[in-house]
Structures are given as C-alpha cells and as structure tokens.
Amino acid sequence: MPVRATVATIAMLTLLVGGCARPGETVSDSARPGATVGDSDLRLADRIGTLTTNDRWESCARHRPADPIGVDGAQEALTMPLLDDSFQPVSAVICGTTVKERPSGGSDLVEFESKTGDLGALLPALRLPDVDTQAEACTADLPAVPWLVLLDAQGRWVRPGVPIDECGKPRMEFRDVFEKLKTTEISSKVVSEIESAAAAQAGCSQTYGDMTWAYGTFDNVREVDIDSLPTATEVRRCVYFVPEKERGGDKPAGDFRSGGLMDDGAWEAVRKALLASAPAPACTTPASGFAVLHLTRGGSVSVEKDGCKRALVEPIDGGATLRVAGPELLELVFKK
C-alpha cells in the first residue's frame, strides 16, 4: 500500500527550507520512499503536491507533467499526498485529453483545461483515506485517474493525491463524484488529427494495417474457395499510403489517401479478375500503398499497389488466401 504524507506536511517542509528543494535532492521520508525532486520548482509541485506562497496557477500547459495526460502523469496521483484541511480550495482545474468531432467531419485529439467551483462533494471525496486492507482478487483494469489541481482564493494551487481502494485503484466514492462534476472548458488545443474529414466522408479509417503483408510474412494463409465472394454487393474502397518507416514491419500502418463507394459494376469486374488469378508466390518486397475493399455482404479484399503486388482475399465464411494482383486487377482497384 503506498506511503503518503499530508499536503500540510509537505507544504511545511517547503516553507522551512525556504522554497523548493534542489534538483536531484531526495524528498523527505514523509513524502514517499525513493521519491526525488524534479528539475524545477514546478516539477516538485507536480510530483508531490507542494504548495509555496509564490506558486500561482497559470495554465495546464505550464504546470502539467510531460507525461501524456491520462496515462502515467495522472496515475502518479494514486501515491501523492492526500488533501487535508490546511489548504482551503475555492475551485478546481482539470487537465486532460479527449477526442472531439469536427463539424466539417473527422476528429482530433484535443488537450483541454476545464474549471469548476462545484467542490461540495469533491473535497470530501478527496479527503477520504486509503483503504488499508488488501483484496484477495483484483481485476487488471485501471480506471482513469484525473489530473486535477485545487486553487485557493489567492490563486495558489496544489495537486492532491487520489484516495485508493483495496485494489490500489481510485475509490469508488471519488469516481462517482468526479463523473458527476460540472465543469466549464476554459481552453483547448488540438494535439493531433485522429480522423480527417476526407476519411470520415469516405467511411474509411484514418489508419489501417497492411494485412496482405502481415499474412504473407507469417504464412498464415490457406487456399479457400473464393467463389464464395458475393456476386453483387456494395463495396467501400479505402486506399492507404505506407510511410517508409513502416514498410517491412510486422503489420505496416497505412495512412488514408482516398476512398468511397466503388462504381456500379466495378466489383463484378474485380471478382472476375480475382477468380482468374493465380496463387501468390513467396515475396519479401514491401508495398508503398494498398487498398482495402470492404464488402457490405461480408468479407474483404486487400490489394498491394506495388511491391509484391498481391491480393489478400478473406471471404465471409472464414479463411484467407493470397493471389497475384495482375495489371487488370490493379487498374480496377487503384484507378482514380
């Protein structure tokens, strides 16, 4: 069970030494065994929730840890000092990431900063003690741990620990309160694109694995009856480019380039070309791009644009087979 110190203990330690400890200095044993101070005053506040009279809240961008929000940087709150009565908060700030849909289509990964003055239930939940007993059986999941700070009337801030249950996870009382917390977003910033507007409009994933290469590498194919491919079905074609750094890996990740529903009659021509194709020989030349044909009535076909020029056929009834993608098939699949 983690060893904690109260916020009051750590704050008093800071005031006695005249501010934050020096980089590389070991934190007092009252914090937690093995804890070390970071490279700056702010990092000390990030790690153990220290409050100094000169430490004012500015923004998530300034104060949050370098670790991705919601991953390791947030989970350290499970071993940080718990809140006590020495600090009197008037509001809370939550830093985090979320996926936001764009009105024009597609979505982005966004870092956000939200604020709330709704502390009536939050503060008692943060002041709950850890559960000392240890459960005999615990699940492997770890519920999301928020990265939050509390602010007082002077704008000083402290990052409190989150109380844990017998499995070392956030206590359910805290989770319930946090889930119902009413917040207002005060800033946000796009970190990266999750899905482009073009991919969303085409009905394709922004990224997709080159399964033709993956199957060929591990020889995880067998001859199947591709006659079972439907003769008439709606087909969604998604074309991907494989960055050079991805080529030749276990399952190269392709980036979306184009896509949409295939023209009427195009699938019948593709199916005919597949039926006439020969089994693909062994090959170790990775492709710079590929296309995936998603069949509404079930099954799929993946085709390498270059490299080994193979087609991976996966009928709805199971199995997979690699066929040679001849010029006619390539023209049908990759034509503009």
C-alpha positions as CSV (number, residue, x, y, z in Angstrom):
1,M,0.0,0.0,0.0
2,P,1.5,3.4,-0.9
3,V,3.0,5.5,1.8
4,R,1.6,9.1,1.7
5,A,2.2,12.4,3.5
6,T,-0.4,15.0,4.0
7,V,-0.4,18.2,2.0
8,A,0.2,20.1,5.2
9,T,3.4,18.1,6.0
10,I,4.9,18.7,2.5
11,A,3.9,22.4,2.5
12,M,5.5,23.0,5.9
13,L,8.7,21.2,4.7
14,T,8.8,23.6,1.7
15,L,8.5,26.7,3.8
16,L,11.1,25.6,6.3
17,V,13.8,25.1,3.6
18,G,13.0,28.4,2.1
19,G,11.2,27.2,-1.1
20,C,11.5,24.1,-3.3
21,A,14.3,21.6,-2.9
22,R,17.3,21.5,-5.2
23,P,17.3,19.3,-8.4
24,G,18.2,15.7,-7.7
25,E,17.8,16.2,-3.9
26,T,15.9,13.4,-2.1
27,V,12.4,14.3,-0.8
28,S,11.7,13.9,2.9
29,D,10.8,10.4,4.0
30,S,7.3,11.8,4.9
31,A,6.6,12.0,1.1
32,R,7.2,8.6,-0.1
33,P,10.2,6.2,-0.2
34,G,12.5,6.8,-3.2
35,A,10.9,10.0,-4.4
36,T,13.2,12.5,-5.9
37,V,12.8,16.2,-6.7
38,G,12.5,17.1,-10.4
39,D,14.4,19.6,-12.4
40,S,12.4,22.7,-11.4
41,D,10.2,24.2,-8.7
42,L,7.2,23.4,-10.8
43,R,8.1,19.8,-11.2
44,L,8.3,19.5,-7.4
45,A,4.7,20.7,-7.3
46,D,3.8,18.3,-10.0
47,R,5.3,15.3,-8.2
48,I,4.3,15.7,-4.6
49,G,1.7,18.4,-4.4
50,T,3.9,21.0,-2.7
51,L,2.4,24.5,-2.1
52,T,4.5,27.6,-1.9
53,T,3.3,31.1,-1.4
54,N,4.8,32.2,-4.7
55,D,3.3,29.4,-6.7
56,R,0.4,30.7,-8.7
57,W,-1.7,28.8,-11.2
58,E,-1.3,29.8,-14.8
59,S,-2.4,27.1,-17.1
60,C,-2.3,23.3,-17.8
61,A,0.3,24.0,-20.5
62,R,2.7,25.5,-17.8
63,H,2.1,23.1,-14.9
64,R,1.1,19.7,-16.2
65,P,3.7,16.9,-16.3
66,A,5.5,16.0,-19.5
67,D,3.8,12.5,-19.5
68,P,0.6,12.2,-21.6
69,I,-2.4,13.4,-19.6
70,G,-4.5,10.4,-18.5
71,V,-1.6,8.0,-18.6
72,D,1.4,7.8,-16.3
73,G,1.3,11.5,-15.5
74,A,-2.2,11.2,-14.0
75,Q,-1.7,7.8,-12.3
76,E,1.0,9.1,-10.0
77,A,-1.8,10.8,-8.1
78,L,-2.5,7.4,-6.6
79,T,0.6,7.7,-4.5
80,M,0.8,11.5,-3.9
81,P,-0.2,13.2,-0.6
82,L,-3.9,13.3,0.2
83,L,-5.7,16.5,0.8
84,D,-6.2,17.8,4.4
85,D,-7.7,20.9,6.0
86,S,-4.6,23.0,5.7
87,F,-5.4,24.1,2.2
88,Q,-8.8,25.8,1.5
89,P,-9.7,25.4,-2.2
90,V,-12.3,27.6,-3.9
91,S,-12.1,25.9,-7.4
92,A,-10.5,23.0,-9.2
93,V,-8.9,22.8,-12.6
94,I,-8.9,19.5,-14.7
95,C,-6.3,18.9,-17.4
96,G,-7.0,16.2,-19.9
97,T,-7.3,14.9,-23.4
98,T,-10.3,13.9,-25.4
99,V,-11.4,13.1,-28.9
100,K,-13.6,15.9,-30.5
101,E,-15.6,15.6,-33.6
102,R,-15.3,18.4,-36.1
103,P,-18.5,20.0,-37.6
104,S,-16.9,19.5,-41.0
105,G,-16.2,15.9,-40.4
106,G,-13.4,13.9,-38.9
107,S,-12.0,14.2,-35.4
108,D,-9.0,15.5,-33.4
109,L,-7.2,14.5,-30.2
110,V,-7.5,17.7,-28.1
111,E,-5.9,18.8,-24.8
112,F,-8.3,20.7,-22.7
113,E,-8.4,22.7,-19.5
114,S,-11.7,22.8,-17.5
115,K,-12.6,24.6,-14.3
116,T,-15.2,24.1,-11.7
117,G,-16.3,25.7,-8.4
118,D,-18.5,22.7,-7.7
119,L,-16.5,21.4,-4.7
120,G,-19.2,20.4,-2.3
121,A,-18.8,16.7,-3.0
122,L,-15.3,16.7,-4.5
123,L,-13.4,17.8,-1.4
124,P,-14.9,15.2,1.0
125,A,-14.1,12.6,-1.6
126,L,-10.5,13.7,-1.9
127,R,-10.1,13.7,1.8
128,L,-11.2,10.1,2.2
129,P,-8.4,7.8,3.5
130,D,-6.8,5.0,1.6
131,V,-8.4,1.5,2.2
132,D,-5.7,-0.3,4.3
133,T,-6.9,-3.8,3.7
134,Q,-5.8,-5.6,0.5
135,A,-8.2,-7.5,-1.6
136,E,-7.5,-11.2,-2.4
137,A,-8.5,-10.8,-6.0
138,C,-8.4,-7.6,-8.1
139,T,-9.1,-7.0,-11.8
140,A,-6.3,-5.9,-14.1
141,D,-8.0,-2.7,-15.3
142,L,-7.1,0.7,-14.0
143,P,-9.9,3.3,-14.1
144,A,-9.0,6.7,-15.5
145,V,-7.2,8.9,-13.0
146,P,-7.9,12.6,-13.5
147,W,-5.1,15.2,-13.5
148,L,-6.5,17.9,-11.4
149,V,-5.3,20.8,-9.2
150,L,-7.1,22.8,-6.5
151,L,-6.9,26.6,-6.3
152,D,-7.4,28.8,-3.2
153,A,-8.7,32.4,-3.2
154,Q,-5.1,33.8,-3.8
155,G,-4.6,31.7,-6.9
156,R,-2.2,29.3,-5.2
157,W,-2.5,25.7,-6.2
158,V,-1.9,22.2,-5.0
159,R,-2.2,18.9,-6.7
160,P,-3.8,16.4,-4.3
161,G,-3.5,12.7,-4.2
162,V,-6.5,10.5,-5.1
163,P,-7.6,8.0,-2.4
164,I,-7.3,4.4,-3.3
165,D,-9.3,1.2,-2.6
166,E,-8.2,-2.2,-1.5
167,C,-7.0,-2.9,-5.1
168,G,-4.9,0.3,-5.4
169,K,-7.5,1.9,-7.7
170,P,-9.3,5.2,-7.2
171,R,-12.0,4.8,-4.5
172,M,-15.5,4.4,-6.0
173,E,-16.8,7.3,-3.9
174,F,-14.3,9.6,-5.7
175,R,-15.0,8.1,-9.1
176,D,-18.7,8.7,-8.6
177,V,-18.3,12.3,-7.6
178,F,-15.8,13.1,-10.3
179,E,-18.1,11.6,-13.0
180,K,-20.9,13.9,-12.0
181,L,-18.7,17.0,-11.6
182,K,-20.0,20.0,-13.5
183,T,-17.1,21.8,-15.3
184,T,-16.6,24.6,-17.9
185,E,-13.9,24.3,-20.6
186,I,-11.7,27.4,-20.5
187,S,-9.1,26.4,-23.1
188,S,-8.3,23.7,-25.6
189,K,-5.6,22.8,-28.2
190,V,-5.5,20.3,-31.0
191,V,-2.7,17.8,-30.4
192,S,-3.1,15.6,-33.5
193,E,-5.7,14.5,-36.0
194,I,-7.5,11.3,-35.3
195,E,-9.6,11.2,-38.5
196,S,-9.5,13.5,-41.4
197,A,-12.7,15.0,-42.9
198,A,-11.9,13.1,-46.1
199,A,-11.7,9.7,-44.3
200,A,-14.9,10.4,-42.4
201,Q,-16.7,11.3,-45.6
202,A,-15.4,8.2,-47.4
203,G,-16.4,6.0,-44.4
204,C,-12.8,4.7,-44.0
205,S,-10.5,4.5,-41.0
206,Q,-7.7,7.1,-40.9
207,T,-5.1,4.4,-40.5
208,Y,-5.2,0.7,-41.4
209,G,-2.8,-2.2,-41.2
210,D,-1.4,-3.8,-44.4
211,M,-2.9,-7.2,-43.7
212,T,-1.7,-8.6,-47.0
213,W,1.9,-8.1,-45.9
214,A,1.2,-9.4,-42.4
215,Y,-0.4,-12.6,-43.7
216,G,2.4,-13.1,-46.2
217,T,5.1,-12.6,-43.6
218,F,3.8,-15.3,-41.2
219,D,2.5,-17.6,-43.9
220,N,-0.9,-17.5,-42.1
221,V,-2.9,-18.3,-45.2
222,R,-4.6,-21.4,-46.8
223,E,-6.4,-22.0,-50.0
224,V,-10.0,-21.1,-49.7
225,D,-12.9,-21.1,-52.1
226,I,-13.1,-17.5,-53.3
227,D,-16.1,-18.4,-55.3
228,S,-18.0,-17.7,-52.0
229,L,-17.3,-14.0,-52.6
230,P,-20.7,-12.3,-53.2
231,T,-21.5,-11.6,-56.8
232,A,-23.4,-8.4,-56.1
233,T,-22.7,-6.2,-53.1
234,E,-21.9,-2.6,-52.1
235,V,-18.1,-2.2,-51.9
236,R,-16.3,0.6,-50.0
237,R,-12.8,1.1,-51.2
238,C,-10.2,2.6,-48.9
239,V,-6.7,3.4,-50.2
240,Y,-3.7,3.9,-47.9
241,F,-0.1,5.1,-48.2
242,V,2.5,3.2,-46.2
243,P,5.3,5.5,-44.8
244,E,8.8,4.3,-45.5
245,K,9.5,3.7,-41.8
246,E,6.5,1.3,-41.6
247,R,7.4,-0.8,-44.6
248,G,8.6,-4.3,-43.8
249,G,7.3,-4.3,-40.2
250,D,5.0,-7.0,-38.8
251,K,1.9,-5.1,-39.7
252,P,2.7,-1.8,-41.5
253,A,0.3,1.0,-40.7
254,G,-1.1,2.8,-43.7
255,D,-2.4,6.4,-43.8
256,F,-5.6,7.2,-45.6
257,R,-5.3,8.7,-49.0
258,S,-8.7,8.3,-50.8
259,G,-11.8,6.2,-50.7
260,G,-15.6,5.8,-51.1
261,L,-18.1,3.5,-52.7
262,M,-17.0,1.8,-55.9
263,D,-18.8,2.4,-59.1
264,D,-21.6,0.0,-60.1
265,G,-20.3,-3.0,-61.9
266,A,-16.7,-2.4,-60.7
267,W,-17.0,-5.1,-58.0
268,E,-18.1,-7.7,-60.6
269,A,-15.0,-7.0,-62.6
270,V,-12.8,-7.2,-59.6
271,R,-14.3,-10.5,-58.6
272,K,-13.8,-11.9,-62.1
273,A,-10.1,-10.9,-62.0
274,L,-9.7,-12.5,-58.6
275,L,-11.2,-15.8,-59.8
276,A,-8.8,-15.8,-62.7
277,S,-5.7,-15.0,-60.6
278,A,-3.0,-17.5,-59.6
279,P,-1.8,-18.2,-56.0
280,A,0.8,-15.7,-55.0
281,P,4.4,-16.9,-54.6
282,A,6.6,-16.1,-51.6
283,C,7.8,-12.5,-51.7
284,T,9.6,-10.1,-49.4
285,T,9.2,-6.7,-51.1
286,P,7.0,-4.4,-49.1
287,A,4.5,-2.1,-50.7
288,S,4.3,1.7,-50.6
289,G,0.5,1.5,-50.6
290,F,-2.5,-0.7,-50.5
291,A,-6.3,-0.7,-50.9
292,V,-9.0,-2.4,-48.8
293,L,-12.3,-3.4,-50.3
294,H,-14.9,-3.8,-47.6
295,L,-17.9,-5.9,-48.8
296,T,-21.2,-5.0,-47.3
297,R,-22.4,-8.5,-47.6
298,G,-19.3,-9.8,-45.8
299,G,-15.7,-10.4,-46.4
300,S,-12.9,-8.2,-47.7
301,V,-10.1,-7.9,-50.2
302,S,-6.8,-6.1,-49.7
303,V,-4.6,-5.3,-52.6
304,E,-0.9,-4.2,-52.7
305,K,-0.3,-1.3,-55.0
306,D,3.3,-2.3,-55.7
307,G,6.0,-4.4,-54.1
308,C,4.8,-8.0,-54.2
309,K,1.5,-7.0,-55.9
310,R,-0.7,-9.5,-54.1
311,A,-4.3,-9.6,-53.2
312,L,-5.5,-11.0,-49.8
313,V,-8.9,-12.5,-50.1
314,E,-10.9,-13.1,-46.9
315,P,-14.4,-14.5,-47.7
316,I,-17.2,-14.1,-45.1
317,D,-17.1,-17.8,-44.3
318,G,-13.6,-17.7,-43.0
319,G,-10.1,-18.3,-44.1
320,A,-7.8,-16.2,-46.3
321,T,-5.7,-16.7,-49.4
322,L,-3.1,-14.7,-51.3
323,R,-3.4,-14.3,-55.0
324,V,-1.4,-12.5,-57.7
325,A,-2.7,-9.0,-58.3
326,G,-2.3,-8.6,-62.1
327,P,-2.4,-5.4,-64.1
328,E,-6.1,-5.6,-64.7
329,L,-6.9,-6.0,-61.1
330,L,-4.6,-3.2,-60.1
331,E,-6.2,-0.9,-62.6
332,L,-9.7,-1.7,-61.3
333,V,-8.7,-1.2,-57.7
334,F,-6.5,1.9,-57.9
335,K,-8.0,3.9,-60.8
336,K,-8.9,7.4,-59.9
